Amino acid sequence: MRPAAAGLRNTARHHQSDGTRDISASPAVWRAVQRRPASHVSLKRSGRDPSAQRVTRSNSHDAVARVRGVIPALNLTHGAQMPQIGLGTWPMSDDEAESAVVAGVEAGYRLFDTAYAYGNEEGVGRGLRACGLPREELFVATKLNGQWHGYLEAQQAWSDSARRLGVEYIDLFMIHWPLPAQDRYVEAFRGLGRLLEDGKVRAIGGSNFKPAHLQRVIEETGLVPDINQIELNPHTIREAARAYHADNGIVTQSWAPIGHGRELLREPAIVEIARAHERTPAQIVLRWHIELGCAVIPKTSRPERLAENIAIFDFTLEPDEVAAISALDRGEAHADDSDVIGH
Ligand SMILES: NC(=O)c1ccc[n+]([C@@H]2O[C@H](COP(=O)([O-])OP(=O)(O)OC[C@H]3O[C@@H](n4cnc5c(N)ncnc54)[C@H](OP(=O)(O)O)[C@@H]3O)[C@@H](O)[C@H]2O)c1
């Protein structure tokens, strides 16, 4: 079991836009970064630091050698560092998730996003064990469902998820939806706080929380969530939510970051910028998230897309390009309304 996390009542730190750090996929670098307290980590702007360390070792885990550029990590409020890109696993089956995790590690991914609701935590866990990397070089994120909103219920949800994943600790444990009609998410957060104290999780988060939900959590528990995972892409840019997160030191992690790979990737503005950079539309959209300081968890199980989606740290977008992509916003109403839906 990991030692108990310190500073549960951490005041918010502003690290999202400038708190990225080169972690690369080098086991040595990743371990060293994880051991270092967040307050001692020097901050670097992602992808733009010419001194950013590149991996040159050539062992079997040196997948980053094939990833152009480096993978930054974001400093989280409770002291963990989280890779800025991870692999989404919904709607993979157990078997698909197992192979995707192994292929993902090979391609350079270190963060894997799952949930009780995806029904594939066992497959993700099998992939983590099969990938050949030690546990501490991997970052596992999962989420509890509405039936576990509550202090004791959250402890139970952790035990069940940890058993299915086959891990002793979970790097990031999130509440999947706030379900305000049930009005139990604040108690569930208290439960996540206990898991932090016990060293069973390294970071805690909301998912699909609106600023009003997060504000209640902070005011009533004194806990600042490390992250909030929300639906976010150029069709749904969530400006108010991102501003609230930044003001409170909460990392924004985007789900459906490439809009499920559908019409968003055919937007003329995105296609034109992709041509100018000789990149794919998916890479341009994912880089747009990075420019905004967000973390991303694109899903794919195709090897060529695993490589494509992570190769976004060796180029940048100009401010006018970021603005042109942000102008595709269709407004808050385009996102799922978490006051109404969820599970
Ligand atoms: N917190 C929540 O409530 C919530 C909700 C939904 C999702 N999530 C998480 O967020 C992750 C990502 O969201 P998402 O899967 O809904 O959407 P997404 O990542 O935006 O899109 C995934 C889709 O795009 C395709 N795709 C992937 N890379 C591509 C590329 N380079 N070019 C073209 N198409 C590409 C994939 O197809 P192939 O697989 O065939 O490549 C898949 O159909 C999920 O896997 C899950 O882990 C969280």
The ligand as a Tripos MOL2 file, in Angstrom:
@<TRIPOS>MOLECULE
LIG
   48    52     1     0     0
SMALL
NO_CHARGES

@<TRIPOS>ATOM
      1 N1        -16.5690   10.7100  -18.0280 N.am      1 LIG1
      2 C1        -17.4740   10.3770  -18.9200 C.2       1 LIG1
      3 O1        -18.7020   10.4880  -18.6830 O.2       1 LIG1
      4 C2        -17.0360    9.8590  -20.2540 C.ar      1 LIG1
      5 C3        -17.9750    9.7620  -21.3130 C.ar      1 LIG1
      6 C4        -17.5200    9.2480  -22.5290 C.ar      1 LIG1
      7 C5        -16.1900    8.8790  -22.6990 C.ar      1 LIG1
      8 N2        -15.3100    8.9670  -21.6320 N.ar      1 LIG1
      9 C6        -13.8890    8.5560  -21.7550 C.3       1 LIG1
     10 O2        -13.3000    9.3540  -22.7780 O.3       1 LIG1
     11 C7        -12.7130    8.5220  -23.7700 C.3       1 LIG1
     12 C8        -12.7150    9.2050  -25.1030 C.3       1 LIG1
     13 O3        -14.0320    9.6030  -25.4640 O.3       1 LIG1
     14 P1        -14.8250    8.9250  -26.6750 P.3       1 LIG1
     15 O4        -14.2700    7.5690  -26.9020 O.co2     1 LIG1
     16 O5        -16.2580    9.0590  -26.4050 O.co2     1 LIG1
     17 O6        -14.5080    9.8690  -27.9280 O.3       1 LIG1
     18 P2        -13.1950   10.2270  -28.7790 P.3       1 LIG1
     19 O7        -11.9700    9.7730  -28.0990 O.co2     1 LIG1
     20 O8        -13.3530   11.6650  -29.1250 O.co2     1 LIG1
     21 O9        -13.4130    9.4230  -30.1260 O.3       1 LIG1
     22 C9        -13.2340    8.0410  -30.2080 C.3       1 LIG1
     23 C10       -13.6720    7.6040  -31.6140 C.3       1 LIG1
     24 O10       -12.8500    8.2460  -32.5920 O.3       1 LIG1
     25 C11       -12.2040    7.2710  -33.3980 C.3       1 LIG1
     26 N3        -10.8110    7.7080  -33.5800 N.ar      1 LIG1
     27 C12        -9.7900    7.6020  -32.6920 C.ar      1 LIG1
     28 N4         -8.6650    8.1510  -33.1800 N.ar      1 LIG1
     29 C13        -8.9690    8.6150  -34.4130 C.ar      1 LIG1
     30 C14        -8.2380    9.2690  -35.4120 C.ar      1 LIG1
     31 N5         -6.9420    9.5660  -35.2450 N.pl3     1 LIG1
     32 N6         -8.8600    9.6350  -36.5660 N.ar      1 LIG1
     33 C15       -10.1750    9.3400  -36.7420 C.ar      1 LIG1
     34 N7        -10.9480    8.7110  -35.8320 N.ar      1 LIG1
     35 C16       -10.3380    8.3440  -34.6620 C.ar      1 LIG1
     36 C17       -12.2990    5.9540  -32.6550 C.3       1 LIG1
     37 O11       -12.4480    4.8710  -33.5500 O.3       1 LIG1
     38 P3        -11.4410    3.5880  -33.4980 P.3       1 LIG1
     39 O12       -11.5010    3.0320  -32.0980 O.co2     1 LIG1
     40 O13       -12.0120    2.6960  -34.5450 O.co2     1 LIG1
     41 O14       -10.0920    4.1270  -33.8440 O.co2     1 LIG1
     42 C18       -13.5790    6.1140  -31.8350 C.3       1 LIG1
     43 O15       -14.7020    5.7290  -32.5850 O.3       1 LIG1
     44 C19       -13.5530    7.2370  -23.6850 C.3       1 LIG1
     45 O16       -12.9210    6.1470  -24.2860 O.3       1 LIG1
     46 C20       -13.7080    7.1010  -22.1880 C.3       1 LIG1
     47 O17       -12.5330    6.5390  -21.6200 O.3       1 LIG1
     48 C21       -15.7150    9.4710  -20.4290 C.ar      1 LIG1
@<TRIPOS>BOND
     1     1     2 1
     2     2     3 2
     3     2     4 1
     4     4     5 ar
     5     4    48 ar
     6     5     6 ar
     7     6     7 ar
     8     7     8 ar
     9     8     9 1
    10     8    48 ar
    11     9    10 1
    12     9    46 1
    13    10    11 1
    14    11    12 1
    15    11    44 1
    16    12    13 1
    17    13    14 1
    18    14    15 2
    19    14    16 1
    20    14    17 1
    21    17    18 1
    22    18    19 2
    23    18    20 1
    24    18    21 1
    25    21    22 1
    26    22    23 1
    27    23    24 1
    28    23    42 1
    29    24    25 1
    30    25    26 1
    31    25    36 1
    32    26    27 ar
    33    26    35 ar
    34    27    28 ar
    35    28    29 ar
    36    29    30 ar
    37    29    35 ar
    38    30    31 1
    39    30    32 ar
    40    32    33 ar
    41    33    34 ar
    42    34    35 ar
    43    36    37 1
    44    36    42 1
    45    37    38 1
    46    38    39 2
    47    38    40 1
    48    38    41 1
    49    42    43 1
    50    44    45 1
    51    44    46 1
    52    46    47 1
@<TRIPOS>SUBSTRUCTURE
     1 LIG1         1 GROUP 0 **** ****
